[in-house]
């Protein structure tokens, strides 16, 4: 049985103030985005420091995960992209 094909990239070390728009603006340059999920703390309503960015094609997610790049807006945070 084949596993689910994943088109998402897991982004770590985001500031707790990051917004959907922040993530969208940074990642749209890599291709069409189908979904962004930013888990939030139920008590503070602030980001938990990570996000999932989903693309329609797995190839975009693979390229980003292999690049281990930093978000240009948050270079000091050493954000890593991981295939999810």
Jmol script that loads the backbone (N, CA, C; Angstrom):
load data "model"
ATOM      1  N   UNK A   1       0.838  -1.173   0.000  1.00  0.00           N
ATOM      2  CA  UNK A   1       0.000   0.000   0.000  1.00  0.00           C
ATOM      3  C   UNK A   1       0.888   1.243   0.000  1.00  0.00           C
ATOM      4  N   UNK A   2       0.584   2.161  -0.873  1.00  0.00           N
ATOM      5  CA  UNK A   2       1.369   3.384  -0.965  1.00  0.00           C
ATOM      6  C   UNK A   2       0.930   4.385   0.091  1.00  0.00           C
ATOM      7  N   UNK A   3       1.891   5.113   0.625  1.00  0.00           N
ATOM      8  CA  UNK A   3       1.570   6.169   1.582  1.00  0.00           C
ATOM      9  C   UNK A   3       1.010   7.390   0.876  1.00  0.00           C
ATOM     10  N   UNK A   4       0.452   8.267   1.634  1.00  0.00           N
ATOM     11  CA  UNK A   4      -0.109   9.500   1.089  1.00  0.00           C
ATOM     12  C   UNK A   4       1.006  10.368   0.520  1.00  0.00           C
ATOM     13  N   UNK A   5       0.782  10.911  -0.658  1.00  0.00           N
ATOM     14  CA  UNK A   5       1.746  11.831  -1.251  1.00  0.00           C
ATOM     15  C   UNK A   5       1.596  13.168  -0.549  1.00  0.00           C
ATOM     16  N   UNK A   6       2.677  13.686  -0.052  1.00  0.00           N
ATOM     17  CA  UNK A   6       2.626  14.929   0.716  1.00  0.00           C
ATOM     18  C   UNK A   6       3.217  16.068  -0.085  1.00  0.00           C
ATOM     19  N   UNK A   7       2.481  17.138  -0.120  1.00  0.00           N
ATOM     20  CA  UNK A   7       2.886  18.320  -0.871  1.00  0.00           C
ATOM     21  C   UNK A   7       3.192  19.486   0.054  1.00  0.00           C
ATOM     22  N   UNK A   8       3.374  19.222   1.321  1.00  0.00           N
ATOM     23  CA  UNK A   8       3.545  20.292   2.298  1.00  0.00           C
ATOM     24  C   UNK A   8       4.985  20.437   2.753  1.00  0.00           C
ATOM     25  N   UNK A   9       5.302  21.645   3.141  1.00  0.00           N
ATOM     26  CA  UNK A   9       6.596  21.959   3.722  1.00  0.00           C
ATOM     27  C   UNK A   9       6.346  22.424   5.151  1.00  0.00           C
ATOM     28  N   UNK A  10       7.116  21.887   6.078  1.00  0.00           N
ATOM     29  CA  UNK A  10       7.038  22.279   7.486  1.00  0.00           C
ATOM     30  C   UNK A  10       8.099  23.348   7.715  1.00  0.00           C
ATOM     31  N   UNK A  11       7.695  24.500   8.208  1.00  0.00           N
ATOM     32  CA  UNK A  11       8.613  25.615   8.439  1.00  0.00           C
ATOM     33  C   UNK A  11       8.744  25.819   9.943  1.00  0.00           C
ATOM     34  N   UNK A  12       9.970  25.738  10.454  1.00  0.00           N
ATOM     35  CA  UNK A  12      10.249  25.859  11.893  1.00  0.00           C
ATOM     36  C   UNK A  12      10.736  27.247  12.282  1.00  0.00           C
ATOM     37  N   UNK A  13      10.757  27.492  13.575  1.00  0.00           N
ATOM     38  CA  UNK A  13      11.375  28.675  14.188  1.00  0.00           C
ATOM     39  C   UNK A  13      10.789  30.007  13.730  1.00  0.00           C
ATOM     40  N   UNK A  14       9.485  30.038  13.528  1.00  0.00           N
ATOM     41  CA  UNK A  14       8.828  31.293  13.181  1.00  0.00           C
ATOM     42  C   UNK A  14       8.536  32.077  14.453  1.00  0.00           C
ATOM     43  N   UNK A  15       8.514  33.393  14.365  1.00  0.00           N
ATOM     44  CA  UNK A  15       8.175  34.181  15.553  1.00  0.00           C
ATOM     45  C   UNK A  15       6.711  33.975  15.920  1.00  0.00           C
ATOM     46  N   UNK A  16       6.376  34.152  17.183  1.00  0.00           N
ATOM     47  CA  UNK A  16       4.985  33.949  17.602  1.00  0.00           C
ATOM     48  C   UNK A  16       4.040  35.001  17.020  1.00  0.00           C
ATOM     49  N   UNK A  17       4.590  36.017  16.413  1.00  0.00           N
ATOM     50  CA  UNK A  17       3.773  37.072  15.806  1.00  0.00           C
ATOM     51  C   UNK A  17       3.540  36.856  14.309  1.00  0.00           C
ATOM     52  N   UNK A  18       4.065  35.767  13.740  1.00  0.00           N
ATOM     53  CA  UNK A  18       3.930  35.528  12.300  1.00  0.00           C
ATOM     54  C   UNK A  18       2.451  35.397  11.926  1.00  0.00           C
ATOM     55  N   UNK A  19       2.114  35.911  10.749  1.00  0.00           N
ATOM     56  CA  UNK A  19       0.733  35.856  10.273  1.00  0.00           C
ATOM     57  C   UNK A  19       0.645  35.015   9.003  1.00  0.00           C
ATOM     58  N   UNK A  20      -0.583  34.672   8.653  1.00  0.00           N
ATOM     59  CA  UNK A  20      -0.843  33.960   7.400  1.00  0.00           C
ATOM     60  C   UNK A  20      -0.250  34.741   6.238  1.00  0.00           C
ATOM     61  N   UNK A  21      -0.482  36.045   6.230  1.00  0.00           N
ATOM     62  CA  UNK A  21       0.008  36.895   5.144  1.00  0.00           C
ATOM     63  C   UNK A  21       1.541  36.886   5.068  1.00  0.00           C
ATOM     64  N   UNK A  22       2.218  36.905   6.215  1.00  0.00           N
ATOM     65  CA  UNK A  22       3.688  36.838   6.237  1.00  0.00           C
ATOM     66  C   UNK A  22       4.178  35.580   5.517  1.00  0.00           C
ATOM     67  N   UNK A  23       3.590  34.457   5.870  1.00  0.00           N
ATOM     68  CA  UNK A  23       4.002  33.181   5.289  1.00  0.00           C
ATOM     69  C   UNK A  23       3.645  33.142   3.805  1.00  0.00           C
ATOM     70  N   UNK A  24       2.437  33.568   3.469  1.00  0.00           N
ATOM     71  CA  UNK A  24       2.003  33.555   2.070  1.00  0.00           C
ATOM     72  C   UNK A  24       2.917  34.413   1.200  1.00  0.00           C
ATOM     73  N   UNK A  25       3.232  35.624   1.660  1.00  0.00           N
ATOM     74  CA  UNK A  25       4.091  36.512   0.873  1.00  0.00           C
ATOM     75  C   UNK A  25       5.466  35.903   0.631  1.00  0.00           C
ATOM     76  N   UNK A  26       5.990  35.214   1.620  1.00  0.00           N
ATOM     77  CA  UNK A  26       7.326  34.627   1.486  1.00  0.00           C
ATOM     78  C   UNK A  26       7.332  33.396   0.584  1.00  0.00           C
ATOM     79  N   UNK A  27       6.301  32.572   0.659  1.00  0.00           N
ATOM     80  CA  UNK A  27       6.302  31.299  -0.050  1.00  0.00           C
ATOM     81  C   UNK A  27       5.614  31.321  -1.405  1.00  0.00           C
ATOM     82  N   UNK A  28       4.874  32.353  -1.738  1.00  0.00           N
ATOM     83  CA  UNK A  28       4.190  32.404  -3.035  1.00  0.00           C
ATOM     84  C   UNK A  28       5.185  32.472  -4.188  1.00  0.00           C
ATOM     85  N   UNK A  29       6.385  32.946  -3.916  1.00  0.00           N
ATOM     86  CA  UNK A  29       7.388  33.048  -4.982  1.00  0.00           C
ATOM     87  C   UNK A  29       7.848  31.680  -5.485  1.00  0.00           C
ATOM     88  N   UNK A  30       7.556  30.625  -4.733  1.00  0.00           N
ATOM     89  CA  UNK A  30       7.952  29.281  -5.138  1.00  0.00           C
ATOM     90  C   UNK A  30       6.867  28.563  -5.928  1.00  0.00           C
ATOM     91  N   UNK A  31       5.675  29.135  -5.974  1.00  0.00           N
ATOM     92  CA  UNK A  31       4.581  28.523  -6.724  1.00  0.00           C
ATOM     93  C   UNK A  31       3.250  28.755  -6.043  1.00  0.00           C
ATOM     94  N   UNK A  32       2.207  28.283  -6.713  1.00  0.00           N
ATOM     95  CA  UNK A  32       0.848  28.419  -6.182  1.00  0.00           C
ATOM     96  C   UNK A  32       0.739  27.690  -4.844  1.00  0.00           C
ATOM     97  N   UNK A  33       0.130  28.325  -3.874  1.00  0.00           N
ATOM     98  CA  UNK A  33      -0.074  27.736  -2.551  1.00  0.00           C
ATOM     99  C   UNK A  33      -1.524  27.292  -2.450  1.00  0.00           C
ATOM    100  N   UNK A  34      -1.739  26.055  -2.005  1.00  0.00           N
ATOM    101  CA  UNK A  34      -3.107  25.573  -1.849  1.00  0.00           C
ATOM    102  C   UNK A  34      -3.609  25.686  -0.417  1.00  0.00           C
ATOM    103  N   UNK A  35      -2.691  25.751   0.544  1.00  0.00           N
ATOM    104  CA  UNK A  35      -3.118  25.872   1.942  1.00  0.00           C
ATOM    105  C   UNK A  35      -1.931  26.277   2.812  1.00  0.00           C
ATOM    106  N   UNK A  36      -2.225  27.053   3.839  1.00  0.00           N
ATOM    107  CA  UNK A  36      -1.241  27.397   4.868  1.00  0.00           C
ATOM    108  C   UNK A  36      -1.895  27.140   6.215  1.00  0.00           C
ATOM    109  N   UNK A  37      -1.189  26.406   7.068  1.00  0.00           N
ATOM    110  CA  UNK A  37      -1.677  26.158   8.419  1.00  0.00           C
ATOM    111  C   UNK A  37      -0.636  26.671   9.402  1.00  0.00           C
ATOM    112  N   UNK A  38      -1.066  27.551  10.290  1.00  0.00           N
ATOM    113  CA  UNK A  38      -0.195  28.071  11.346  1.00  0.00           C
ATOM    114  C   UNK A  38      -0.865  27.734  12.675  1.00  0.00           C
ATOM    115  N   UNK A  39      -0.415  26.672  13.348  1.00  0.00           N
ATOM    116  CA  UNK A  39      -1.004  26.330  14.639  1.00  0.00           C
ATOM    117  C   UNK A  39      -0.806  27.467  15.648  1.00  0.00           C
ATOM    118  N   UNK A  40      -1.841  27.720  16.444  1.00  0.00           N
ATOM    119  CA  UNK A  40      -1.772  28.799  17.430  1.00  0.00           C
ATOM    120  C   UNK A  40      -2.024  28.267  18.837  1.00  0.00           C
ATOM    121  N   UNK A  41      -1.453  28.951  19.792  1.00  0.00           N
ATOM    122  CA  UNK A  41      -1.664  28.648  21.202  1.00  0.00           C
ATOM    123  C   UNK A  41      -3.088  29.054  21.573  1.00  0.00           C
ATOM    124  N   UNK A  42      -3.836  28.161  22.206  1.00  0.00           N
ATOM    125  CA  UNK A  42      -5.235  28.458  22.538  1.00  0.00           C
ATOM    126  C   UNK A  42      -5.374  29.559  23.580  1.00  0.00           C
ATOM    127  N   UNK A  43      -4.365  29.752  24.400  1.00  0.00           N
ATOM    128  CA  UNK A  43      -4.435  30.777  25.442  1.00  0.00           C
ATOM    129  C   UNK A  43      -4.029  32.162  24.958  1.00  0.00           C
ATOM    130  N   UNK A  44      -3.059  32.215  24.057  1.00  0.00           N
ATOM    131  CA  UNK A  44      -2.545  33.518  23.616  1.00  0.00           C
ATOM    132  C   UNK A  44      -2.969  33.889  22.197  1.00  0.00           C
ATOM    133  N   UNK A  45      -3.450  32.914  21.442  1.00  0.00           N
ATOM    134  CA  UNK A  45      -3.826  33.096  20.029  1.00  0.00           C
ATOM    135  C   UNK A  45      -2.624  33.491  19.167  1.00  0.00           C
ATOM    136  N   UNK A  46      -1.419  33.224  19.652  1.00  0.00           N
ATOM    137  CA  UNK A  46      -0.213  33.505  18.882  1.00  0.00           C
ATOM    138  C   UNK A  46       0.332  32.208  18.290  1.00  0.00           C
ATOM    139  N   UNK A  47       1.112  32.357  17.246  1.00  0.00           N
ATOM    140  CA  UNK A  47       1.709  31.219  16.560  1.00  0.00           C
ATOM    141  C   UNK A  47       2.531  30.367  17.526  1.00  0.00           C
ATOM    142  N   UNK A  48       2.519  29.064  17.286  1.00  0.00           N
ATOM    143  CA  UNK A  48       3.362  28.152  18.062  1.00  0.00           C
ATOM    144  C   UNK A  48       4.781  28.084  17.508  1.00  0.00           C
ATOM    145  N   UNK A  49       5.061  28.874  16.470  1.00  0.00           N
ATOM    146  CA  UNK A  49       6.420  28.943  15.945  1.00  0.00           C
ATOM    147  C   UNK A  49       6.697  28.072  14.737  1.00  0.00           C
ATOM    148  N   UNK A  50       5.662  27.488  14.169  1.00  0.00           N
ATOM    149  CA  UNK A  50       5.862  26.701  12.956  1.00  0.00           C
ATOM    150  C   UNK A  50       4.627  26.791  12.075  1.00  0.00           C
ATOM    151  N   UNK A  51       4.788  26.383  10.822  1.00  0.00           N
ATOM    152  CA  UNK A  51       3.681  26.430   9.866  1.00  0.00           C
ATOM    153  C   UNK A  51       3.839  25.302   8.858  1.00  0.00           C
ATOM    154  N   UNK A  52       2.751  24.993   8.187  1.00  0.00           N
ATOM    155  CA  UNK A  52       2.744  24.050   7.080  1.00  0.00           C
ATOM    156  C   UNK A  52       2.263  24.794   5.847  1.00  0.00           C
ATOM    157  N   UNK A  53       3.043  24.722   4.781  1.00  0.00           N
ATOM    158  CA  UNK A  53       2.688  25.368   3.519  1.00  0.00           C
ATOM    159  C   UNK A  53       2.485  24.259   2.497  1.00  0.00           C
ATOM    160  N   UNK A  54       1.294  24.221   1.901  1.00  0.00           N
ATOM    161  CA  UNK A  54       0.968  23.162   0.952  1.00  0.00           C
ATOM    162  C   UNK A  54       0.917  23.706  -0.471  1.00  0.00           C
ATOM    163  N   UNK A  55       1.529  22.948  -1.364  1.00  0.00           N
ATOM    164  CA  UNK A  55       1.562  23.277  -2.791  1.00  0.00           C
ATOM    165  C   UNK A  55       0.791  22.216  -3.566  1.00  0.00           C
ATOM    166  N   UNK A  56       0.302  22.553  -4.775  1.00  0.00           N
ATOM    167  CA  UNK A  56      -0.424  21.549  -5.556  1.00  0.00           C
ATOM    168  C   UNK A  56       0.492  20.451  -6.110  1.00  0.00           C
ATOM    169  N   UNK A  57       1.790  20.724  -6.167  1.00  0.00           N
ATOM    170  CA  UNK A  57       2.725  19.754  -6.727  1.00  0.00           C
ATOM    171  C   UNK A  57       3.797  19.401  -5.702  1.00  0.00           C
ATOM    172  N   UNK A  58       4.050  18.133  -5.555  1.00  0.00           N
ATOM    173  CA  UNK A  58       5.031  17.661  -4.576  1.00  0.00           C
ATOM    174  C   UNK A  58       6.434  18.162  -4.894  1.00  0.00           C
ATOM    175  N   UNK A  59       6.729  18.363  -6.166  1.00  0.00           N
ATOM    176  CA  UNK A  59       8.079  18.775  -6.558  1.00  0.00           C
ATOM    177  C   UNK A  59       8.492  20.082  -5.894  1.00  0.00           C
ATOM    178  N   UNK A  60       7.566  21.005  -5.730  1.00  0.00           N
ATOM    179  CA  UNK A  60       7.886  22.280  -5.071  1.00  0.00           C
ATOM    180  C   UNK A  60       8.270  22.022  -3.618  1.00  0.00           C
ATOM    181  N   UNK A  61       7.503  21.196  -2.937  1.00  0.00           N
ATOM    182  CA  UNK A  61       7.789  20.880  -1.536  1.00  0.00           C
ATOM    183  C   UNK A  61       9.133  20.178  -1.393  1.00  0.00           C
ATOM    184  N   UNK A  62       9.444  19.286  -2.311  1.00  0.00           N
ATOM    185  CA  UNK A  62      10.723  18.567  -2.248  1.00  0.00           C
ATOM    186  C   UNK A  62      11.889  19.527  -2.444  1.00  0.00           C
ATOM    187  N   UNK A  63      11.796  20.385  -3.431  1.00  0.00           N
ATOM    188  CA  UNK A  63      12.873  21.348  -3.685  1.00  0.00           C
ATOM    189  C   UNK A  63      13.096  22.241  -2.475  1.00  0.00           C
ATOM    190  N   UNK A  64      12.022  22.738  -1.883  1.00  0.00           N
ATOM    191  CA  UNK A  64      12.165  23.593  -0.702  1.00  0.00           C
ATOM    192  C   UNK A  64      12.761  22.831   0.470  1.00  0.00           C
ATOM    193  N   UNK A  65      12.324  21.601   0.676  1.00  0.00           N
ATOM    194  CA  UNK A  65      12.839  20.836   1.814  1.00  0.00           C
ATOM    195  C   UNK A  65      14.314  20.506   1.645  1.00  0.00           C
ATOM    196  N   UNK A  66      14.741  20.288   0.412  1.00  0.00           N
ATOM    197  CA  UNK A  66      16.153  19.995   0.167  1.00  0.00           C
ATOM    198  C   UNK A  66      17.026  21.236   0.276  1.00  0.00           C
ATOM    199  N   UNK A  67      16.425  22.395   0.054  1.00  0.00           N
ATOM    200  CA  UNK A  67      17.213  23.630   0.072  1.00  0.00           C
ATOM    201  C   UNK A  67      17.633  24.030   1.477  1.00  0.00           C
ATOM    202  N   UNK A  68      16.835  23.663   2.484  1.00  0.00           N
ATOM    203  CA  UNK A  68      17.115  24.053   3.873  1.00  0.00           C
ATOM    204  C   UNK A  68      17.417  25.546   3.956  1.00  0.00           C
ATOM    205  N   UNK A  69      16.636  26.313   3.246  1.00  0.00           N
ATOM    206  CA  UNK A  69      16.831  27.758   3.159  1.00  0.00           C
ATOM    207  C   UNK A  69      16.242  28.484   4.354  1.00  0.00           C
ATOM    208  N   UNK A  70      16.543  29.752   4.421  1.00  0.00           N
ATOM    209  CA  UNK A  70      15.957  30.628   5.431  1.00  0.00           C
ATOM    210  C   UNK A  70      14.939  31.533   4.772  1.00  0.00           C
ATOM    211  N   UNK A  71      13.933  31.896   5.522  1.00  0.00           N
ATOM    212  CA  UNK A  71      12.996  32.901   5.039  1.00  0.00           C
ATOM    213  C   UNK A  71      13.717  34.233   5.015  1.00  0.00           C
ATOM    214  N   UNK A  72      13.634  34.952   3.922  1.00  0.00           N
ATOM    215  CA  UNK A  72      14.368  36.218   3.818  1.00  0.00           C
ATOM    216  C   UNK A  72      13.933  37.218   4.879  1.00  0.00           C
ATOM    217  N   UNK A  73      12.677  37.177   5.278  1.00  0.00           N
ATOM    218  CA  UNK A  73      12.180  38.119   6.276  1.00  0.00           C
ATOM    219  C   UNK A  73      12.644  37.776   7.686  1.00  0.00           C
ATOM    220  N   UNK A  74      13.067  36.522   7.886  1.00  0.00           N
ATOM    221  CA  UNK A  74      13.427  36.057   9.222  1.00  0.00           C
ATOM    222  C   UNK A  74      14.783  35.353   9.207  1.00  0.00           C
ATOM    223  N   UNK A  75      15.758  35.916   8.490  1.00  0.00           N
ATOM    224  CA  UNK A  75      17.061  35.266   8.342  1.00  0.00           C
ATOM    225  C   UNK A  75      17.704  34.902   9.679  1.00  0.00           C
ATOM    226  N   UNK A  76      17.508  35.721  10.677  1.00  0.00           N
ATOM    227  CA  UNK A  76      18.160  35.490  11.964  1.00  0.00           C
ATOM    228  C   UNK A  76      17.595  34.279  12.703  1.00  0.00           C
ATOM    229  N   UNK A  77      16.521  33.698  12.203  1.00  0.00           N
ATOM    230  CA  UNK A  77      15.889  32.587  12.905  1.00  0.00           C
ATOM    231  C   UNK A  77      16.288  31.210  12.380  1.00  0.00           C
ATOM    232  N   UNK A  78      17.040  31.161  11.286  1.00  0.00           N
ATOM    233  CA  UNK A  78      17.468  29.888  10.697  1.00  0.00           C
ATOM    234  C   UNK A  78      16.302  28.931  10.488  1.00  0.00           C
ATOM    235  N   UNK A  79      15.261  29.392   9.841  1.00  0.00           N
ATOM    236  CA  UNK A  79      14.090  28.557   9.568  1.00  0.00           C
ATOM    237  C   UNK A  79      14.451  27.443   8.600  1.00  0.00           C
ATOM    238  N   UNK A  80      14.011  26.254   8.894  1.00  0.00           N
ATOM    239  CA  UNK A  80      14.261  25.122   8.017  1.00  0.00           C
ATOM    240  C   UNK A  80      12.967  24.680   7.362  1.00  0.00           C
ATOM    241  N   UNK A  81      13.068  24.292   6.103  1.00  0.00           N
ATOM    242  CA  UNK A  81      11.936  23.724   5.395  1.00  0.00           C
ATOM    243  C   UNK A  81      12.095  22.211   5.453  1.00  0.00           C
ATOM    244  N   UNK A  82      11.051  21.512   5.816  1.00  0.00           N
ATOM    245  CA  UNK A  82      11.099  20.061   5.834  1.00  0.00           C
ATOM    246  C   UNK A  82       9.876  19.528   5.113  1.00  0.00           C
ATOM    247  N   UNK A  83      10.062  18.494   4.317  1.00  0.00           N
ATOM    248  CA  UNK A  83       8.950  17.870   3.628  1.00  0.00           C
ATOM    249  C   UNK A  83       8.049  17.211   4.646  1.00  0.00           C
ATOM    250  N   UNK A  84       6.772  17.437   4.507  1.00  0.00           N
ATOM    251  CA  UNK A  84       5.804  16.831   5.413  1.00  0.00           C
ATOM    252  C   UNK A  84       4.678  16.247   4.607  1.00  0.00           C
TER     253      UNK A  84
END
end "model"
wireframe off; spacefill off
backbone 0.3
color backbone group
